[in-house]
Amino acid sequence: MWHHQGMARVSRAESKERTRQRLLSEAQRLFREQGYATTSLEQIAEAAEVTKGAIYGHFASKEDLMLTAIEANPTPDYSTTLNDESRPLRERLAEFGRTLAEDAPGDTEELAMYLEFFAALLRAPDALERYSNDRERRLQELAAADGADSDDLAPGVTSVQSWVIGQALLVGLQVERRLSPHLATAEVFERAFGLLAALYREE
């Protein structure tokens, strides 16, 4: 009898986790396909085949759903291109920019989803603080992992500052690529990321 109750408890927990994962994956799919702003919790519940009320057993809000999905994503690994010390840093950064430019046109839906989400965050202070904490933690980790110390950086520059500037370039250029496709060319991406070399001492 005890064994049977234990099994029931485990399967309930597993069932709850499966529902949670289904809600997350359906939310992400709908956010991408029809937009973060226009997707409702009702639509997510329907797609995941649960009641709207059941969502609140797992997530507090639409922002909570999106934030949970983002927090589960691994931080991108930029090290392959950037850490190849056989080539000058400016060259590595330029190649990184070109790679981004080539990838940029691929996922307009994802970019639109994030821009809508960022707009929603700016009107939701608690969600914004949670997102900021996660984003800042990741930037700190990227800076810590890049191995740059004060001898590598230009006077007064910190590794975190270089990553924040790089992130701002990354987001801004991806937006500009869609808004000004004939002007925001791969060459512009290369030049923009090449500018980051000025944050480091000459090699």
N, C-alpha and C positions, 0 to 999 in steps of 0.2 A: 504493500500500500504506500509506504513512504517513497519507495522507488518510483511508483506511478505518479505521485504528486510532483516529485522532482522533475520527471520527464515533462509533465504538463507545463511546469514553470519555465523550463528551458524553451519549449516550443513556443510558448507565449512571447518570451523575450525575442526569440528568433523571428517570429511573425511580426512583432513590433518593429524590429530593425529592418526587415524586408520592406515593410510599408514606408518607413522613413526614407530608405534608399530610393524607392519608387517615386515618392513625392519629390525628392531632390532631382532625380533624372528627368521626370516629366516637367518640372518647373524650369530646368535649364533648357530643355528642348523648346518649350513654349516661349520662354524669354527670347531665345534666338530667332525662332520662326516668326513670331508676331510682335515682338517688342516687349521690353520690360514694363513700360508704362501701361500698355493696354491689356496685359495679361492679368486676370483676376485670380484670387484664391479659389473661387468657384470653379474656374476653368481647370486649374491645377488639380483640384480634388476630383473633378469629373474624369480627367485624363488618367489619374492614378487609381480610379475606381474606389474612392472613399468619399465619405460625406465631408462637407466643408468643416463641420465641427470637429471631425477626426484630425484635421490638419493641426488644430490648436493643441492636440495631445503631443505634437512633435515640434511645431514651430510657432513662434509668437506672432509672426507677421510675414509679409512678402519680403521685407528687407532681411529678416532672419533667415529665410530660405536661401536668398541670394548670398548672404554673408557666409552661411554655413558651407555652401558649394564652393565659394572662393577660398575659404580657409582650408578646405580639403585638398585644393590643388597644390601640387608641388611648385616650389619656386623654380622658374626657368634656369637651366644651366647654361651660362654664357661662357664658361671657362675655355671651351675648346679653341675658339677663335682668339679670345682675348689673352690667354695665357701662353701663347706660342712665342717664347722669348727668342726664337731664332730670327724673328723679323722685328723691325722697328715698330714701336707702339702706334705711331700715327698710321702706319700701313695696316696694322691689325684692326684699328678702330674704323678705318675707311672700309675695309672688307666687311666688318660687322654691319656698317651702315648699308652697304650694297645688298647684303643678304636680307636685311630687314626690308629694304625697298622691294626686293623681288618677292618676298613673302606677303607684303602689305596688301596687295589687291585681293588676296585670297579669301578673306573672311570679313566682308563688310557687315554681315549680320551680327557677328560677335562684337565688332567695334561699336555699332549702333546700340547694342544691348548695354555695353559698359557705359556709353555716354548718357543713356537714359538713366541708368542706375546711379551714376555720379550726380546727375541733376536731382534725383530723388534723395540721395544722401545729404545734399546741401540743405534740404528742408527737414531733415530728421536727425537732430543733434546726437541722440543716443547711438543710432546706427552709424553715424559718421565717426563718432569716437571709437567705436568697435572696429570699424574698417581701418581707421587711421592707425590704431595700435597694431593691427596685423601687418599693414603695409610698412610701417616704420620698423617693425621687428625684422621683416624680410630684407629691407634695405640695409639694416645694421648687419644682418647675417652675410649678405652679399659682400659688403665692405670688409667684414672680418675675414671672409674666405679668399679675398683677392690677393692677400699677402702683401699689399702695398704698405710701407711704413713711411715715416716722415722723411727718410732719405730718398724715397722714390718720388715723393710728391713735391710740387712747387711750394715755396715758402708760404705758410699760413693755410694751405689747403689740407682738408682731411679727406680720407678715403670715402667717408659717408657723403660728403658734399659732392664728390665726383659722381657717385652713384645716383644721388638725387637729381643732379643736372642731366645725367644720362637718361634717367627715367622720364624726365620732363621732355627731353628731345624725342624720345621714343614715342610717347603719347602724342605730342604735338605734330610730329612729322607724319604719323599714321593718319591723323585727322586731315592734315593738309594734303596728303596724297589723294584723298577722296575729293576734297573741295577744289583743289587746283592740280588735277592730274597732269596737265601739260607743263606745269612749272615745277612741281615737287617731284623731280625726276630722281633716278637712282644716283645721279651725280650729286644732287643736292643732299641726299642722305649721306653720301660718302663725305662730302665737305663738312656737313654738320657734325658728324661723329669724329671726323679728323680734328675738329676744333678742341675736342676733349683732351687731346694730347698736351695742350697748353697747361692743363692742371697738373702735369707731371714734369719732373726734371728732364732735361734733355738726356737722351741715352748715350 
